Amino acid sequence: MPYCQFNDDANSKNHIISKDDLIIDSENNSSNLDNRIIFNKTTRMVFFSSIIFSSFLILRHRKILLRSYEEQKMSMFSETAFYFSFYEDIVNSSDNIYNIIKKMIFDDRTEYPDVINSLSRFNIYQEVILGFLYKFLVAFNYKLKFLINVIYSFINGENFLKNVLYNNDSSNKCIFLSTPYNFYFFCVNLILGFGMGILCGTSTYLTGGSYISGLTCMGFLFGNFRLRLLSRISSLPLRENFALPFIWINNMILISIIKYTNNKDSKKKWALLYFTSVILLEFWQFSVFVISTQLLSVYILFLLGYEFSRLKLVLKKLIFVNLIATLTSYLLHFFNYYILLTPLPQIGISILLSIQICKVFSAKIKEPKFSLFYSFSLGIISLIVFFILKFILNPISDHDTHVFDMLKTAVFGEKYANFDTMIYKMGSSEFSFITKEQLEMIKKSGVLFIFLPGTFSILFSILVDTINIKIFKYRPNYTNVNNSSFSYQLEDHSQISDNVSDSPSNFSISSTSTSYSPKSTLTSNQDWSSCFEHSLQDEYLMYTRKNQTSSYEKKNISIFQKLGNPNNENQDTAISFFAIQTIFYCLLAIIISRLRVLALPYIVVISSLSASRYYLQFILNYYKNLLLNIFQIKYYKDKATNSIKKHNNRAVSFVLLAISISILFFSILKFPFSEIKSGFIPENNASSSKSRLIGWINSNLPDYTPILSDMVVGATLRLTTKAKIITHPQYEHIKIRKRTQFMYSISACISIKELYETMEREYKTEYLLLSIYRCAFPKGDKNAITMVHVTNFLDNINHRCNNQEVIFQRTCWRIQLDNQSRYFDLVYRNAHYSLYKRKSLQDLKLFQANIFVEDKSNDFSKFSFKRKLLDWNESWKPWIMNHCMINDVFCPQNIVDYARIIIDIYNIIDVSKLLYEKAISIFPRNSYVMFNYAEFLDYDIGDDPKRIFERYNMSIDLYKQETSKDYNSGIIKGNLSNLINANQSFSLKMILGFILFSEQINGRTEFVINKSLELIFENELIKLISSNFEFMSLFEIIEHLNSNKIVNVDFDMCFVSLAYNTCMISSYLKTIEIESRKLEIMQKIYPSWLIKTVYNKLWIFSKLLDPNNACIIKYWSLFHNNEKNNIDFIYSFFLE
């Protein structure tokens, strides 16, 4: 290769500078500048989109911040409640950090009677971090509050800054610190919002800094943010909500490493990759499978021959980093061997061993060169080594067997199903194949229309590049091209050599500096351009000669050789890696629907690449040159065509820009307005039954009492009480799976005597808590997996129901209907939960003669459940008279609520009628009982309308008496807060029930209207809303509603129901004013200005609590003269 020589007069010394060195230095400087520009654009996109997403997530579910802390805790379900309970233990503990950690290491509450290390067993480090951070910020907040109060004591006027930093409630706390849940809520949403910003940044980074691609990614992410499709953020404590952002960060770091292996910051990148891998392994147990797909994606590219030597180095380092991360996680989990037995270390070790084995067999070669045989051999050896390791470790690797069982069942059918696989499928589709409805939602976002062709083009380009690498390396008249640099090596500067390196991995331009000719050197006073022109001419001649082939060779080119594309740059290795990993995630999402949270974000990123004009230009050039090569079309350049080409390039650039912008707008137009039209409160599992159960346990049982329950109820107990639990939703451990099967055997046909003895012998507990849903057939989809299906797969066949007994003949009902003279006492019951206590051995001896002798065949089809269901003295009286009326403050409510649920679930009206009538006879002066009995007569019996009307009217009169009595006692005690009774918000439901029935029977008569107005205007809560709340802030109103029990979960009166009821009353008053022509008659008692004032204030109050409740949407036109449109919804979303 020609060299350029420069004479340095100052040093009197000649320096010989290679042209390659000059080109490389120039390219490095240009590359570094480009990298900085891309990095800066990526950073801007990350932070911009992070702010947008975090704000959206917080606004989307912001109304949950209005709940009391107790209701916030009860709103969580199953594993979310379980994980949050550890956070609750920390924030509510007065111990120091050492003692808090010690209690978690020696935890006797979670798997009683065993003592376990919770930090070792569960992925709860995020709860530990947030818990201590919350305690620190709360302590700091008090000091900051004191400082601000001192400063503002010297300032007159409006405390604007103080109002911004603090809400105006009595505690004067920051809103995000007002409850531990609020802090948790903000942290999770900010983390997930930042993660989605990383996705948009990844799109920008892959396309070389395209803002349009990043914005398109943002549009498609929003387009798929509906009904928990993209993220289950409504269930905050789920492990994936913490892990997903770090998965995306981890992947972006690896993409940067793949693109720029020799970058000066590579050590920092590898360190950051290690750190994020450790976080992943600590935050989510499934992360081992996620990182495994990452390894496999890089390995597949390596097997395909992509940048063979460089990817080999990346692959080895990646394996070592992840193995060290696994070892670190093993230490952080206090030597939990489960982590070492996961697929991640097995896959990494298999790949490393296979590379070493192949290296030994190819010892004659200094460095193994890439070939089809090498690739095939390496892949086969890797599989063999992996299965050998799996076979060796299988006897001790039992914690993740259920995961492989689920995959095996999904792939090969139900014949491989067992209890572990069936329980994951029960009740939802999250662990089944992705549903048709979910695919339809993804289709509506429009992302599939771009993802499918985009992914096909990437995969096909990978195929073409593989053919280039594998086939054309054997053809001496073709040279492989990568990243628009020709792979060649000049042996001598004086002449052009025809020998071209056949190694596809050698893409560097190199030269031999030992031999050169003085004729080809230039002194410093010579022109630079002549040196480079000479070099470029040599390169062009060489390139021309290399592309000349004989006519014989052209006639014998195979179809695979035609696919070769020697004149085109290869597909970006990072994009190829990203596409392969997306395919892995898609396969997982198809098999297990819940894993769509892995696939869908990557589908969005792949789709957003098509919004980059430069990426589209690359694809266009790639396939244009490919077609030219397939059809053997020569493309000649001359001066005449250059001008035409210039104009064509401008036209093509304009068209590509138009396509890019069109895709951007297409993604934005797919925004799901259904998300901002829905309520702003996430999944709410708080209920009156759950609240009353928790209150009863905390009031009647000693702290740390062990209670046997199913995993869902156990998680709630751990969070909301101090009871010790025996089962929980963390299903990975083999011991918990065994305990869960035991609990489900109660839904089958386990012997009651065996149940009694096992509780005493193994679990050391006296109390058994059953949910009614563990003893019922859920209504709805007939193909849904139910409790009955699951119990058919119990490992212990003696616990199964051989004759498929009806639900009332199973153990869960037999233990209820035989509670008087059998092994258990029913000590508490409400609509959804029943709590039993084991009888002592002395009590059992008293009933020894009456104990039911159970058939070992598990045939309980002769159990006379029909007679027992209607037997008041044997089945119902012991519970009500011996327990309910003695120690249950909600006894009347629980009786009628249970009667209601009997109809709703089992549709047995006779039993409900018995319970309703007994409740009326026992509690004849209770307004709640009377109102529910009126509803039963109205909706279920269809009784005499006059009698029903009397019952509705009587319930309201009884309510007035109850509130009046409470008011008088409050005056005597000097506590005016007693004016607002716990039933007050329920009174609005009673008024609406009276109005609805009265108008349905009698029509809107003058009597009905006057009676309705009387009930409305004399209601204390409506008076309060119409007067006191007018000049109060939202937080002051919320504080008042919570502190005075107006919003009370014990009566199923949450903010949503209160907003709905006030809206319905407001709409009724507005309708009366508009439709009725009897306004003059009404004005004699209630003036029109009073009616308008009340319904306007009720309407405003309802919108303030829940601007998108069903009533507001339905009656919007009544108050605003038009239907609620998208602009109104957007205004409500951001400003109300």
Secondary structure, 3 states (H helix, E strand, C coil): CCEEEEEECCCCEEEEEEHHHHHHHHHHHHHHHHHHHHHHHHHHHHHHHHHHHHHHHHHHCHHHHHCCHHHHHHCCCCHHHHHHHHHHHHHCCCCCHHHHHHHHHCECCCCCCCCECHHHHCCCHHHHHHHHHHHHHHHHHHHHHHHHHHHHCCCCCCCHHHHHHCCCCCCCCCHHHCCHHHHHHHHHHHHHHHHHHHHHHHHHHHCCCCHHHHHHHHHHHHHCCCCCCCCCCCCCCCHHHHHHHHHHHHHHHHHHHHHCCCCCCHHHHHHHHHHHHHHHHHHCCCHHHHHHHHHHHHHHHHHCCCCHHHHHHHHHHHHHHHHHHHHHHHHHCCCCCCHHHCHHHHHHHHHHHHHHHHHHHCCCCCCCCCCHHHHHHHHHHHHHHHHHHHHHHHHHCCCCHHHHHHHHHHHHCHHHCCHHHHHHHCCCCCCCCCCHHHHHHHHHCCHHHHHHHHHHHHHHHHHHHHHHHHCHHHCCCCCCEECCEECCECCCCCCCCCCCCCCCCCCCCECCCCCCCHHHCCCCCCCHHHHHHHHHHHHHHHHHHHCCCCHHHHHCCCHHHHHCCCCCCCCCHHHHHHHHHHHHHHHHHHHCHHHHHHHHHHHHHHHHHHHCHHHHHHHHHHHHHHHHHHCCCCCCCCHHHHHHHHHHHHHHHHHHHHHHHHHHHHHHHCCCHHHHHCCCCCCCCCCHHHHHHHHHHHHHCCCCCEEECCHHHHHHHHHHCCCEECCCCCCCCHHHHHHHHHHHHCCCCCCHHHHHHHHHHCCCCCEEEEEHHHHCCCCCCCCCCCHHHHHCCCCCHHHCCCCCCCHHHCHHHHHHHCCCCCCEEEEEECCCEEEEEECCHHHHHHCHHHCCCCCCCCCCCCCCHHHHHCCHHHHHHHHHHHHHHHHCCCHHHHHHHHHHHHHHHHCCHHHHHHHHHHHHHHCCCCHHHHHHHHHHHHHHHCCCHHHHHHHHHHHHHHHHHHHHHHHHHHHHHCCHHHHCCCCHHHHHHHHHHHHHHHHHHHCCCHHHHHHHHHHHHCCHHHHHHHHHHHHCCHHHHHHHHHHCCCCEHHHCECHHHHHHHHHHHHHHHHHHHHHCCCHHHHHCCCCHHHHHHHHHHHHHHHHHHCCCCHHHHHCHHHHHCCCCCHHHHHHHHHHC
